[in-house]
């Protein structure tokens, strides 16, 4: 059984790898033997992670890239293929939140969230996917959110909800198109986890009361609690899983 989850010899790209869940995803893939290309705008943060990943025995290539700029995405993918010769796994993790109440939400804030969370995901899937189609193999894992499935009455996040809902159906649609090429496209829908994006809100008493009222497990996720589903979707264990989004949210979307 352990061989199913072995990623030795595989090459993975993780976007948004300068902080938060992206760092956790890169560590988890390296622990299973994958070599990594880590992508973000903040190159100095990537260099810190590169040293850690290499200390775990995996090769690691940091790549500076803005996921909403197609020329940078195309160049980044070419750089990874030149370095490693292939790409087996894409973790489309780069994302942002923010904004205002719907009636006050600016066009600029809407565009920033939707472009990063949805357009950036499309651009990386497009350029990595061309390579995977040639190879007739690939694992694409799109990081959605439980807020791609449900709304909420506590935090103004219309653009985030809309973009992450788009990620869920993007994964379904792309799985339908690319299954014939041996490419699995799936998603992960995290609940609240501590990250750079959430750290300002999740420790407040008001938020914790809200979380306890909505989440059956009455807590936010701990570091490492996304690793299992990530490795499942990145490995050959998920060879017949396609177009699915798996919610890791303490039961939030179940009730």
C-alpha positions in Angstrom: 0.0 0.0 0.0 2.8 2.4 0.8 4.0 2.2 -2.8 0.8 3.8 -4.0 1.7 7.0 -2.2 5.4 7.1 -3.1 6.3 10.1 -5.2 10.0 9.3 -5.7 11.0 10.4 -9.2 8.0 12.7 -9.6 8.3 16.4 -10.2 5.8 18.8 -8.7 5.0 22.5 -9.0 3.4 24.3 -6.1 2.2 27.8 -6.7 1.8 30.3 -3.9 4.6 28.5 -2.1 6.1 31.5 -0.2 3.8 31.1 2.8 0.9 29.3 4.4 -0.6 26.2 2.9 1.8 26.4 -0.1 4.7 25.8 2.3 2.9 22.9 3.9 2.1 21.3 0.5 5.7 21.6 -0.6 6.9 19.9 2.5 4.4 17.1 2.2 5.3 16.3 -1.4 9.0 16.4 -0.5 8.5 14.0 2.4 7.0 11.5 -0.1 10.1 11.8 -2.4 9.0 14.4 -5.0 11.3 17.0 -6.4 9.8 20.5 -6.3 9.5 23.7 -8.2 8.2 26.3 -5.8 6.5 29.4 -7.3 5.6 32.8 -5.9 6.3 36.5 -6.3 8.4 36.8 -3.1 11.6 35.1 -4.2 13.4 35.6 -0.8 10.7 33.5 0.9 11.2 30.8 -1.7 14.9 30.7 -1.0 14.2 30.0 2.6 11.9 27.1 1.7 14.4 25.8 -0.9 17.0 25.2 1.8 14.5 23.3 3.9 13.3 21.1 1.0 16.9 20.3 -0.1 17.7 19.4 3.5 14.9 16.8 3.2 16.7 15.2 0.3 14.6 16.5 -2.6 15.7 18.8 -5.4 14.1 22.2 -5.3 13.9 25.0 -7.8 12.5 28.4 -6.7 10.8 30.4 -9.4 9.6 34.0 -9.2 6.3 34.4 -11.0 3.1 36.4 -10.9 0.4 33.9 -11.7 -1.9 36.4 -13.4 0.7 37.3 -16.0 0.7 34.7 -18.8 4.2 35.5 -20.1 5.6 34.9 -16.6 3.6 31.7 -16.2 4.8 30.4 -19.6 8.4 31.2 -18.8 8.1 29.6 -15.4 6.8 26.4 -16.8 9.5 26.3 -19.4 12.1 26.9 -16.7 10.8 23.9 -14.7 10.8 21.6 -17.7 14.4 22.7 -18.6 15.5 22.0 -15.0 13.8 18.7 -14.4 12.8 17.5 -17.9 9.2 17.0 -16.9 6.2 18.0 -14.7 4.1 15.3 -13.1 2.1 17.2 -10.5 0.7 20.7 -10.4 -0.7 22.1 -7.1 -2.6 25.3 -8.1 -2.5 26.9 -4.6 -1.8 30.7 -5.2 -4.7 32.7 -3.9 -5.8 35.8 -2.1 -8.8 37.0 -0.1 -10.0 40.5 0.9 -12.4 43.0 -0.2 -15.5 44.7 1.3 -19.2 44.2 1.7 -20.8 43.5 -1.6 -22.4 46.9 -1.9 -19.1 48.6 -1.4 -16.7 46.1 -3.2 -14.6 48.0 -5.7 -13.9 46.7 -9.2 -10.2 46.6 -8.4 -10.7 44.4 -5.3 -13.0 42.1 -7.3 -10.5 41.8 -10.1 -7.5 41.1 -7.8 -9.3 38.2 -6.1 -10.9 36.7 -9.1 -7.8 37.1 -11.3 -5.4 35.5 -8.7 -7.8 32.7 -7.6 -9.2 31.7 -11.0 -7.3 33.2 -13.9 -3.9 32.3 -12.3 -5.1 28.8 -11.8 -6.2 28.6 -15.5 -2.9 29.9 -16.8 -0.8 27.4 -14.9 -3.2 24.5 -15.8 -3.0 25.6 -19.5 0.8 25.7 -19.8 1.5 22.7 -17.6 -1.3 20.9 -19.2 0.2 21.1 -22.7 3.2 19.3 -21.3 1.1 16.7 -19.5 -1.0 16.1 -22.7 2.2 15.2 -24.6 3.3 12.8 -21.8 -0.2 11.3 -21.4 0.1 11.7 -17.6 -0.5 14.3 -15.0 -2.0 15.2 -11.6 -3.5 18.6 -11.3 -4.7 19.6 -7.8 -6.6 22.9 -7.5 -7.0 24.5 -4.1 -10.5 25.6 -3.7 -12.2 26.3 -0.3 -15.2 25.2 1.6 -16.4 28.7 0.7 -16.6 27.5 -2.9 -19.5 25.3 -1.8 -21.3 27.4 0.8 -21.8 31.1 1.6 -21.4 32.8 5.0 -23.1 35.5 7.0 -20.1 36.6 9.1 -17.3 37.7 6.8 -17.8 39.8 3.6 -16.1 37.7 1.0 -18.2 37.8 -2.2 -15.3 37.8 -4.7 -13.6 35.0 -2.7 -16.7 32.8 -2.7 -17.3 33.5 -6.4 -13.7 32.6 -7.4 -13.5 29.5 -5.3 -16.9 28.3 -6.6 -15.3 28.8 -10.0 -12.4 26.6 -9.0 -14.7 23.7 -8.1 -16.4 23.7 -11.4 -13.2 24.5 -13.3 -11.8 21.2 -11.9 -14.9 19.3 -13.0 -14.8 20.8 -16.5 -11.1 20.3 -17.0 -11.3 16.7 -15.7 -13.9 16.1 -18.4 -11.7 17.5 -21.1 -8.3 16.0 -20.1 -9.2 12.6 -18.7 -8.6 11.1 -22.2 -4.9 12.2 -21.9 -4.3 10.4 -18.6 -4.6 13.6 -16.6 -6.5 13.6 -13.3 -7.9 17.0 -12.2 -9.2 17.3 -8.7 -9.6 19.9 -6.0 -9.2 20.3 -2.2 -11.6 22.5 -0.3 -10.0 23.5 3.0 -11.9 25.0 5.9 -10.2 27.5 8.1 -6.5 26.8 8.6 -3.9 29.1 10.1 -2.0 30.9 7.3 -0.8 34.3 6.4 -4.2 35.0 4.9 -6.2 34.0 8.0 -3.9 34.7 10.9 -5.4 38.1 11.7 -8.9 36.8 12.2 -8.9 33.2 13.4 -7.6 33.8 16.9 -10.2 36.4 17.9 -12.9 35.5 20.3 -15.7 36.6 18.0 -14.4 34.4 15.2 -13.8 31.4 17.5 -17.4 31.7 18.7 -18.6 31.8 15.1 -16.4 28.8 14.2 -17.7 26.7 17.2 -21.3 27.5 16.1 -20.7 26.3 12.5 -18.0 23.6 12.6 -18.9 20.2 14.1 -15.3 19.7 15.2 -15.3 23.2 16.8 -11.7 24.2 15.8 -9.7 25.3 12.8 -7.4 22.9 11.0 -3.9 22.0 12.2 -0.7 22.0 10.2 -0.5 18.7 8.3 -4.2 17.9 8.2 -4.3 18.6 4.5 -1.3 16.4 3.8 -3.2 13.1 3.5 -5.6 14.3 0.8 -2.9 16.1 -1.1 -0.7 13.0 -1.3 -3.7 10.9 -2.3 -4.5 13.2 -5.2 -0.9 13.6 -6.2 -0.2 9.9 -6.2 -1.3 6.8 -8.2 -3.6 6.0 -5.3 -6.1 8.4 -7.0 -5.8 6.9 -10.5 -9.7 6.6 -10.8 -10.6 9.8 -9.0 -11.3 12.7 -11.4 -13.2 16.0 -11.2 -13.8 15.8 -7.5 -13.3 18.4 -4.8 -12.6 16.9 -1.4 -13.5 19.2 1.6 -11.2 19.1 4.6 -13.2 21.4 6.9 -14.0 19.6 10.2 -17.5 18.9 8.8 -18.4 22.5 8.1 -20.0 21.7 4.8 -21.7 18.6 6.1 -24.3 20.4 8.2 
